[in-house]
């Protein structure tokens, strides 16, 4: 693995890879929004803002490590549908847990649903959720870009974008009534898409339809502000 990384250095850089690199970075930045809102909702379940900051920081470090591992093993992972099945079931479990606990709290929107009680649990949830979100995009990126270092740079750009977007969403979650639920609805959509890809690949909805649905969920999430307390 180390040898593979070293072999993809400057001597193999070519001018024609620049457009591919730009596309990968832009795609990572654009597609990080749905991931970021899910991670922000998970982190927000902690009671202390300082713990939220630590959970996001260490969770994204764990997410980066798992992404690098996924990138280097993507050509192997793609051969086994069990990984995508596990990712889809995890996302569906995570969103199901949220909506079940939310319904048991009598639809109380003033306080976030507690997804985990301890800092390390939230860190683990952030890392695993990013990995599940990345299963589809990373394997596709590896198929498009033959050079592993290109996909690595795109992955780094995605993590950096996630850091800033998740920080913004944490603030917005306190301002918009439906935004937390919207985040977990997006988790449902991504989980269902992964599941359908495993059981009936021909029925997977096209990318434009998926993005349109996510866009509509985002609009709903920002549709209502919390009343200001005077």
BELGINOR-V767748 format. One record per backbone hydrogen bond with DSSP energy under -0.5 kcal/mol. CO is the residue of the C=O (numbers start at 1). NH is the residue of the N-H. E is the energy in kcal/mol with one decimal. If there is no record, write none. Layout:
co = [CO & CO]
nh = [NH & NH]
e = [E & E]
This chain:
co = [1 & 2 & 3 & 4 & 5 & 6 & 9 & 10 & 14 & 15 & 16 & 17 & 18 & 19 & 20 & 21 & 22 & 23 & 24 & 25 & 26 & 27 & 28 & 30 & 31 & 32 & 33 & 34 & 35 & 36 & 37 & 38 & 39 & 40 & 42 & 43 & 48 & 49 & 50 & 51 & 52 & 53 & 54 & 55 & 56 & 57 & 58 & 59 & 60 & 61 & 62 & 63 & 64 & 65 & 66 & 67 & 68 & 69 & 70 & 71 & 73 & 73 & 74 & 76 & 77 & 79 & 80 & 80 & 81 & 82 & 83 & 84 & 85 & 86 & 87 & 88 & 89 & 90 & 91 & 92 & 93 & 94 & 95 & 96 & 97 & 98 & 99 & 100 & 101 & 102 & 103 & 105 & 107 & 113 & 118 & 119 & 120 & 121 & 122 & 123 & 124 & 125 & 126 & 127 & 128 & 129 & 130 & 131 & 132 & 133 & 134 & 135 & 136 & 137 & 138 & 139 & 140 & 141 & 144 & 146 & 147 & 147 & 148 & 149 & 150 & 151 & 152 & 153 & 154 & 155 & 156 & 157 & 158 & 159 & 160 & 161 & 162 & 163 & 164 & 165 & 166 & 167 & 168 & 169 & 170 & 171 & 172 & 172 & 175 & 175 & 176 & 178 & 179 & 180 & 181 & 182 & 183 & 184 & 185 & 186 & 187 & 188 & 189 & 190 & 191 & 192 & 193 & 194 & 195 & 196 & 200 & 201 & 206 & 207 & 208 & 209 & 210 & 211 & 212 & 213 & 214 & 215 & 216 & 217 & 218 & 220 & 224 & 224 & 228]
nh = [5 & 6 & 7 & 8 & 8 & 9 & 12 & 13 & 17 & 18 & 20 & 21 & 22 & 23 & 24 & 25 & 26 & 27 & 28 & 29 & 30 & 31 & 32 & 33 & 35 & 36 & 37 & 38 & 39 & 40 & 41 & 42 & 43 & 44 & 45 & 46 & 52 & 53 & 54 & 55 & 56 & 57 & 58 & 59 & 60 & 61 & 62 & 63 & 64 & 65 & 66 & 67 & 68 & 69 & 70 & 71 & 72 & 73 & 74 & 74 & 76 & 77 & 78 & 79 & 80 & 81 & 83 & 84 & 85 & 86 & 87 & 88 & 89 & 90 & 91 & 92 & 93 & 94 & 95 & 96 & 97 & 98 & 99 & 100 & 101 & 102 & 103 & 104 & 105 & 107 & 106 & 108 & 109 & 115 & 122 & 123 & 124 & 125 & 126 & 127 & 128 & 129 & 130 & 131 & 132 & 133 & 134 & 135 & 135 & 137 & 138 & 139 & 140 & 141 & 142 & 143 & 144 & 145 & 146 & 148 & 150 & 151 & 152 & 153 & 154 & 155 & 156 & 157 & 158 & 159 & 160 & 161 & 162 & 163 & 164 & 165 & 166 & 167 & 168 & 169 & 170 & 171 & 172 & 173 & 174 & 174 & 175 & 176 & 177 & 226 & 179 & 182 & 183 & 184 & 185 & 186 & 187 & 188 & 189 & 190 & 191 & 192 & 193 & 194 & 195 & 196 & 197 & 198 & 199 & 200 & 203 & 204 & 210 & 211 & 212 & 213 & 214 & 215 & 216 & 217 & 218 & 219 & 220 & 221 & 222 & 223 & 177 & 178 & 230]
e = [-2.0 & -2.4 & -2.0 & -0.6 & -0.9 & -0.8 & -2.0 & -2.4 & -1.6 & -1.7 & -0.5 & -2.6 & -2.7 & -2.4 & -2.5 & -2.4 & -2.5 & -2.7 & -2.4 & -2.3 & -2.7 & -3.0 & -0.7 & -1.1 & -0.7 & -3.0 & -2.0 & -1.3 & -2.4 & -2.6 & -1.9 & -1.8 & -2.6 & -2.3 & -1.2 & -1.8 & -2.0 & -2.0 & -2.2 & -3.1 & -2.5 & -2.3 & -2.8 & -2.2 & -2.1 & -1.5 & -2.3 & -2.2 & -2.5 & -2.1 & -2.4 & -2.3 & -2.5 & -2.1 & -2.4 & -2.9 & -2.2 & -1.4 & -0.6 & -0.7 & -1.0 & -3.2 & -2.7 & -1.2 & -2.1 & -0.6 & -1.2 & -0.6 & -2.2 & -2.5 & -2.4 & -2.6 & -2.6 & -2.2 & -2.2 & -2.4 & -2.4 & -2.7 & -2.4 & -2.4 & -2.6 & -1.7 & -2.5 & -2.3 & -2.3 & -2.5 & -2.1 & -1.7 & -1.0 & -1.5 & -1.2 & -0.9 & -0.6 & -1.1 & -1.8 & -2.4 & -2.1 & -2.3 & -2.6 & -2.2 & -2.6 & -2.5 & -2.1 & -1.9 & -2.5 & -2.4 & -1.8 & -1.0 & -0.6 & -0.7 & -2.9 & -1.2 & -1.7 & -2.4 & -2.5 & -1.4 & -1.7 & -3.0 & -0.6 & -0.5 & -0.8 & -1.2 & -2.2 & -2.1 & -2.2 & -2.4 & -2.5 & -2.5 & -2.0 & -2.1 & -2.5 & -2.4 & -2.5 & -2.1 & -1.6 & -2.9 & -3.0 & -1.3 & -1.8 & -2.7 & -2.1 & -1.2 & -2.3 & -2.6 & -0.6 & -0.8 & -1.3 & -2.4 & -0.5 & -3.9 & -0.7 & -2.4 & -2.1 & -1.6 & -2.0 & -2.0 & -1.5 & -1.9 & -2.3 & -2.5 & -2.5 & -2.9 & -2.3 & -2.2 & -2.2 & -3.0 & -2.1 & -1.3 & -2.3 & -2.9 & -2.0 & -1.4 & -2.0 & -2.7 & -1.9 & -2.4 & -2.4 & -2.5 & -2.2 & -2.2 & -2.3 & -2.2 & -2.2 & -2.4 & -1.7 & -1.5 & -2.0 & -0.5 & -0.6]
